[in-house]
Amino acid sequence: MESEPFNFLERMLITPSPSGYEAPVQSLVREYAAQFADNVETDFHGNVIAGVQTSGKTRVMMAGHCDQIGLLVTQIDEMGFIRCQTIGGWDPVQLVGQKMSIWTKNGEIPAVISRKPIHLLTDAERKAAIQLKDLWLDIGAKDQPEAKKLVQIGDPVTLQLGMQKMQNNLVFGPKMDDTTGVWVVIEAARRYSEMDKKNCAVYAVSTVQEEIGLRGARTSAYGIDPQIGIAVDVTHATDCPTIDRGERGEVFLGRGPVIYRGPNMNPKVVDRLIEVAEQNKIPYQLAALGRAAPNDSNAIQTTRAGVAAGLVAVPNRYMHSAVETVSLDDCDHAATLLAKFLHSIQDKDDFRPGM
């Protein structure tokens, strides 16, 4: 992976973007996309849309959601401890003992999140499932007035952000979902912008509020009105203990992006993605999904009169945790696959099923 695109990924991974609070990371996306896009726009919902060759006949939308799961400050008690509600889907077990960041109007406030120590738990408490109501944030404030000078109700909270490298070009951090997808669609648009004989109009979108209902994909797709729309998100890697590959399929880190098949995906888009991958010797994996996808491809497919939708995914171990793990090689291959897919589209192509 080239140094500048990699630096862009790394910068996004250390920038907070809980659903509804995506503005900081969207500023980075605008800044980076402006280097190659014909135009970069931000809609009233907060989606950032980078256009390349927008005069093309066929409009293609690529979407990666920039929002991450997080917490939201709901109460500051008399001792200065802070209670929260969730933004998006959390397993509370993942929060116990974590280093956290509260993002205030004056910047980051470090915090820890914890619960009663195991020594003090009753037998019933030890056996019970951990619940968010039993956890609290501690910023080190001596009392409520001091805490309220620093933190407001409604401030967003994230796990402490960052990225660490592992063996075999793997990296981990708390917001690979779906910073990697944003990187893929923006990088694919950049690579497409450098190609000769571009036919289709491309709109690479960093969407907002996917984690709370696929909201940004719905509004941005309505505005763009594409004929083809491809979502790039993470998917569960199954190459680790306790996951049933018979049930979940075989998805391995480092073996390439995942091309999904199923009713949420247009068969002609799927076939073209596979064809492009094989022609260009891009490693890929296949996965099946028999229902509406729980990601942006769902919203894109059913926008307006319908869109020829596709789903390309980056394998991710330990989703919605502090240690989400992906392969940089998979990200790079996904960007290449999409750029080549865009370049393959001709004005005569008809992506209507059965036509």
N, C-alpha and C positions, 0 to 999 in steps of 0.2 A: 504494500500500500504506500502510495506517494506521501511525502512528509506533510505537504499542506493539507490535503484531504484528511489525513490522520489527525493532524492538529485540530481541524474543525470538529471531528468526532470527539476528541478529548475535551475540547472546550465546552461542547454541548453537555457532556457527561458530568461536568462540574458546575453546571448552571441549573438552578432550580426551575421546575415547570409543573407543579401540581395542577390538576385540572381546574381551569378557571383562573389560573395565575401563571399563564405561559409567556407573558410579555418578555421576561429577560432572555429566554432561549430564542424566542422569535426574532429578537433584535440581532442575534448572531446569525440566524438563518438568512435574514434580509441582507446583512452585510456580506456574507459569503456568496449568496446567489447573485448579487449585483455585479460580481466580477465577470459573469458569463451570460446571464439571462438578458433577453431583449427587454423585458420589463419585470418588475417585482412589485406586487400589490399586497396590501393587507386589508381584508374585509372587516366589517363591523363586528363579526364574531371573534376575530383574532386570527383566522387562518392566514398563512403567508403563502402566496401563489407566485411561483417563478415561471414565466413563460418563455419558451424557445420556439422560434419559427411559427409564431402565432397566426400567420397568414395561411398556414396549411389547411387543406380541405378536411382531413380527418382529425378531430380533436381527441387527444389522449390525455387522460388525467392519471397521475401517479400520486398516491397518498401514503404518507407515513405520519403517525400521530406523535406530536411532540410532548403531549402531557404524560405525567407520571402519577402513580398513586401517591397519596400523602395523608396528612392529618390536618385538622382545622381547629384552632383554639376556640373552646366554648366556655371555659370558666377559669378564673384565677381565684383560688381560695384564700382564706385569711392568713395562711402561712406562706403564701407565695407559690404554692404548687399549682400546676396547670393541668387541666383536663381537656380532652379533645374528642372530636368525632372523626370518622374516617372519610377520606376522599377516595373512592374506588374500593376494590376488593382486597381486604387484608386478612391474613391469618394472624391473630393476635400473638401467637407463639413467636412469630418472626420479629416482634417488636421488643420483647423482654430483654433488657440489658443493652439496648442499642444506643449508640451515639447519634444524636439528632440535631437538626438545625431548624430554628424558628426564623422565618424570613419576614422581618418587620420593615416599616418604612425607612428605618435608619440602618438597615443592614441585617446581617446574620447574628443571631443569638444562639450560642452553643447550649445544648441541653442533653440530659440523659433521660431515658425512659425506663422505668422499672416497676417492681411490685414488692410486696412484703417478702423479706428473705425466707428461704425454705425452712430455716430454724424456727420461725415463728408461725408457720402455717399449721392449721389444725389438720387432723387426718382427713376430714371432709374437703377442706380446701386443697389439699395435695391431690386428691382424686378428681376434683372438678376440672372441667375444661377452662383454660384461661380466657377471660373476657376483658374487653377493652375498659370496662368500668372499674376494673381492679388495677389499672395501670395509671401512672401519672408522669408528667414531665417535671424535671427539676432543673432550674437554671441557676441555682445557687443564691436566689434572692432571700433576704432575711425576713421579708414579710410581704403582704399583699401590696401596699403602696409602692414598694421598690419594684416589684414585678410588673405592676401596671404602668410604671414609667417606661418600661422597656418593651412590653408586649401588649397587644390589643386583641380583643375578641375578634375572631375572623382572620387572624394571621395564619398563613399556611405553614405547614411543618413537613420536613422531609427527613429521611435517613441522611446521615452525613454523606455527602456526595464525593465521588472520586472514581478512579479506575486503576486497577492493578494488572500487570502482565503476568501470565502464567507460562507454562511450557507449551510448545507446539503452536505458537501464535494465538493462544487463547487469552482472553481478558475477562475480568469480572468487575462488577460494580452494581449499584442499586437502581440504575435507570437504563439498562440496556433495552428494556421495554418502554418506549419503542424509539429511543434515540437512534438505534441502529437502522430502523426503518426510515426515519427522516434522512439519515445520512445516505442510505441507498438511493432514495428517489432524487435527492438533490445531486448526488454524484452521478447518477445515470443521466440526468438532464445536462450536467456539465460535459460529460463525455459525448453525448449526442450533439451538443452545440459545436463540437470540434470536427464532426463528421461532414463529408461532402454529400451533396444531393439529398438534403433533408426534405421529406415530403409532408410528414404529419405535424400538426401543431401540438406542442407538448406543454402541459401544465403540471409542474412538480409542486405538490402541496404539502406543507407542514401543517397538519390538521390539529385542531384543539378538541378537548373534552371527549376523547374516545372512551376513556375509562369510566365515564358516567353516562354512557348511552350513545356512542358513535355520532355525537352531535355535530362536530366540525366537518366531518366527511359529508354529512347530509347537506349542510348549508353551502359548502364550497362546491360540491358537485352540482347543486341546483344552479349556482351562478355560472359555472363553466359550461354546463350542458354538454358533456363529452359523449362521443359514441363508444369509446373504450375507456375503461377505468380499472387500474390495477392497484390494489392495496398491498403495501409491504409492512408486515408486522413480524413479531417473533412467534415461534411456535414451540411447544414442549419437546425438548430433546428427550429421547427415551434410552439413551446410552449410559444409564447409571442405575444403581441398585434400586429395587423395590417397585420399579415401573414395569407394568405388564405390556410387553411389545405386541403380544397377541391381540390385546385390546386397543392399544394406542398407536400401533404401527411402528415401523423402524425408522427413526430419525436420529442421525448421528452428527455430532459436531465435526466440522472439517470435511464433510463429504459433499458440500455444496448447498445452495439454497433449495428450499422445498417448493415444488410446484403442486398446488392443490387441485384435485379433481372432485366434482360433485355438483349438486344442483345450484349452488351459489356461484358457480363458475361457468362462464361461457365456453362451450366445447371448442370453438374455433380459436379462441384466445389461448386456451390450454394447449391445443395442438401446435399453435405457432410458437409458443414459448418452448415447448419440447423440441420442436424442429430447429429453432435458433440455437438452443443449447447444444444439440448434437452436431449441427453443422460447424459450430465454433469451438467444439471440444470443451465446453463449459460444464464442469461437474454439477449434477443436480440430483435431487431426490424427489420421489413422488409420495404424496399422502392423499388420503380420501377423507371427505367430510360430507356426511349425508344430511346435513341440516343447514339452516342459515348460519353463516359464520358469525362468531362473537367479536367481529372486528370491522374495520372500515369497509371491507368488500361488501358486506351486507347492506350498508346504507347506500353505497355507490350504485349497486345493482338495481335498486328499486327507486332511484331518483327520477323524477319527471316521468317520461314514457318508457324508462328502462335503459340500462347501460350494459354493454358487453363487458362483464366483470371478470377479473382474474385475481388470484391471490398468490403472492410469492412470499415465502417466510424464511426468516433466519432462525435456525435452531438455537434454543436457549435452555440451559439447565437452570433449575431452581428459580423459576419465574415468581415475581412479586416477593422478592427477598432482598437482603442486602448484598447478596453474592451471585446475582444473575451472571451467567457465564456464557460467552459466545466465542465463535472463531472469527478472527479478522479476515481470514481467507474466505469464509462463507459470505461475509459482507461484500468483499471485493468482487467475488464471482456474481453475486446478486446484482450489483451495479452494472457489471459488464453484460449480463444477460438482458437486463432491461434496456440498456443503451442499444444493443444489437437488435432487440425486438422492435424498438422504435424505428430504427433504421430500415427494418425489413418491410415496414408498412407502405403500401402503394395506394394511390388514389382509387384504383379499381377494386381493392379488397372489400369484400362484403362479410362482415362478422355476424350477420343475422343467422341464427341456427337454422340449418336445413335449406338455406338459400345458396 
